[in-house]
Amino acid sequence: MKGCWRLFRHEAGRVAGPPALAYVVLYAAALAVGYWTMVRFGTATIWLANGVAAAALLQLHRRPALAVLAACAALDILINSLRGTPAFYLVANVVLNLGMAMVAAVLARRVCGAALDLRRPGRLTRFAALAVLPATTLAALATTILLSVLDPKPWVIRAFEFQNYIAVEVLGLLLVTPILLLLARRHRFVGATRASTVEAAGLMALMLAVTGLVFWQDFAPLGFLCVLPLLLIALRLSPAMTAVALILMAGVSGVATLTGHGPVHLTRLTDIPGLETVSPMLRRLGLYNLFLLAMVATVLPVSTVITERRRLEGRLRARTAAAHQARRVAEDAAAARSRFLAMMSHEMRTPLNSVAGFADVLADRPGLDADSVRQARQIRESSDGLLMLVEDILDFARGDDTLSNEPLDLAAVAGETVTPSLVVAKARGLKLTVDDRLPARARFTADRRALRQALHPLVANAVKFTERGEIVVRLDRAADGVCIRVSDTGCGIDPGFLPTLFDAFAQADASIRRNHSGVGLGLALAARHVRRMGGRIDVDSRPGEGSTFILHLPFDRAADADADAVEDLGAEDAAAAQAGEPDRDPCVLVVDDHPVNREVARIMLEAFGCTVVEVCDGQLALDAVARQSFDLVLMDVRMPVMDGLEATRRMRAAEGAAAGLSIVAMTADAMPEDVTRCLAAGMNAHMAKPINQAGLLAMVNRALSGDLPPARVRIDAEAA
């Protein structure tokens, strides 16, 4: 606040504008013009010196500013001494002139800010109304009072002198100070000029020509014409060039007016008692001053408004470009993150498939002792825990995807969700069931993946924290959609932990003595997916009595499934494929470039009584399908020679049994977009690695019974 009332420029501020000597020269020139008008007309008709002094105070640091003030005072005293002015008037004149300049400078710094950037229209208005006008009014009052005491005259004369003094001083300050400030900051207007150098010179020449024609003729009041070229200059050039144009216009018009030419002298004066001794020239000069003030008050604000608009447009363009660049960077980062997550998912699932698969195979091998079976089961449980951790971390890092709603059998989705936990529940002696209380064949519009990701952590946690008893997933109809309850008979949840239950990385027991592993992402992800689907999740739990997680999901009812239509399409295909060979073993083609993955799948399938054929790329899969018939193809995606997507598309495009073959993606590409690509290529379903015996058996049974969804390309072909 203290700095706003200082007179001189801060010592740390950047010096702008001409050097101190230039202000002294300008002050001397302004004094010469002012005193010439006093000699010529008996009073000052234009007084620019105070505007120069105010500009020097605003632009210079303390020492050079004081030097300029001293030089200006000396020049004023010198010229008045040469005119024979009494000593008292010498001092009073210097005090009043420079005092007014100092007051105007202090007020300008207070109301316009330390930067004094008069490019802004609001600051220019505040400078005129709150700095120039108060300073000149105060000086005019002091001068009038002083003259009234020393040289009494009629009040009419004093009133005329008062208003003339204000007009002359206001004109001097408004014509000189803002212009000098704008010229001193002309570097800020780089790029603000729309016109070329030739156009700028042409506009200046036009302005001088119009001003000369208007003010060097004596037969028509054409002063209004001067505003037109000035407005063109204000619109096309910078405020600094507009200020130069105003000075040139004032010089040409002022010389013409003071020598008796121009539209000002066409004014008919009104007879006012008491003003008979005032010369007509002096009375008419008030109109000329008003004309100049109107030009300054019109043209400079227009120029600053246009410049401010250009500045804002430039900033908007720069920010828009920066926003576009930031968006491109964000999109690239999101794409890179998606690629990274997809790659990490694939690379981590591939070895887990071998670990989990062989653990299942070993656990079911006959002849093993109890300890070996237990150890194999523990390997499987550990791999499942690692897989769950990987999936939770990747899902949490991925963020929210757009929902892909479709008519779903919610009970079937719930059954798919609990399948990975069945082995663990059975090993712990727990009963895990799905209690479907929805209407028969009812379908609801929902996102399959989001629903599974919401239910899976709840079911997995229920199995983890339940030592004895059962876990029930119950589906009920609700007024606003569907209500799904996941209940267990486990340890329950401490009431003090309920407020932070769904926070990421929150755990009821985070100590080193805790009994259960995990990073605390499951419930946070479940809550996030429930919110994505527009629902809410509640908890009812008591320590030692178990917990119930209640999902309120606003699913819309879709058309009920037709028992004799879509679901039988796959069954007809399966029956046709096995016609003529009702007693043969199911034949499954395993397509995978990794030999360990093929071995795991072969051992599991042979345990189900299937005949297995193995190939290592998509081209060999095409050749195998062309040679013999299969009941199911388990297709990997990432393979050399030909990937699984291209192989599937070629099978669907072929004629014969291959076009209706059941093809299931068995891949470590498990991100949502991977599932979409597989289905779009013509696969019937997607099964993410690592696989387990229960899940693989369920998939084989669905394929043999025709319960797999029909391939999209077949539907599209039939619709066409």
SULGI-V934654 format. One line per field, one symbol per residue. psi: psi as a letter, one per 20 degrees, with the letter a starting at -180 (. if undefined). burial: + if it has 24 or more other ideal C-beta (glycine too) atoms within 12 Angstrom, else -. A space follows every 10 residues. Layout:
psi = ???
burial = ???
//
This chain:
psi = hhhijqgrqq hiqppqarrh hhhgghgggh gggghghghg jirphpnigh hggghghhhq rgghghgggg gggggghggh ghikpqgghg ghggggghgg hgghgghghg iirhhlnjhp hhhhghgghi ggggghgghg gggggghhgh nprqhgghgg hghhgggggg ggghhgghgh ghhhkhhijp iiphqrgggg hgggggghgg gghgikqkip nkhhhhhghh hgghhhrrhg hhgghggggh gghgggghjj rrihiippqp oopijhipqh ghhhhhhggh ggghgghggg ggghggghgh ghgghggghg ghggghgggg gghggggggg gggggghhhg hhggggghgg gghjpqiqrh gggghghhgg gghggggggg gggggghhap rppnqqpqoh hgghghhigh iggggghjkq poqonojqqp kqqqoroggg ghhhhghggg hgggjphqcr ppoppqqrhj dqpppoqrkb iapphiihhj hjqpjqphoj rijqiqrqik hghggghghg hhjjarprpo qppijrqppo oopmpqprpq qohjeghigh hgggghhjpi mhjqqppppo opiohghggg gggghhhijq pppprjrhgh gggghhhrqq hqpoprgoqr fprhgggghh ghirqbhhhj qopppnqinj rghggggghh ijqhrpoqqq qrgghgghgg hhghikiqqq qhhgggghh.
burial = -----++++- -----+++-+ --++-+++++ ++++++++-- +-++++++++ ++++++++++ +--++--++- +++-+++-++ ---------+ -+++-+++++ ++++++++++ ++-+++++++ +-++-+++-- ++++++++++ -+++--+--- ------++-+ ++++++++++ ++++++++++ ++++++-++- -++------+ --++-+++-+ ++++++---- -++-++++++ ++++++++++ ++++++++++ ++++++++-- +++++----- ----+--+-- ++++++++++ ++++++++++ ++++++++-+ +--------- ---------- ---------- ++-+++-+++ -+++++++++ ++++------ -----++-++ +-++++++++ ++++++-+-- --+--+++++ ++++++++++ +++++--+-+ ++++-+-+-- -+++++++++ ++++++++++ ++++++--++ ++++++---- ++++++++++ +++------- ++----++-- -------+++ ++++++++++ -++++++-+- +----+++++ +++-+----- +----++-++ +-++--++-- -----+++++ ++++-+++-+ ++++++-+-+ -+++++++-+ ++-++---++ +++++++++- -+++++++++ ++----++++ ++++++++++ +++++++++- ++++++++++ ++++++++++ -+++-+++++ ++++------
//
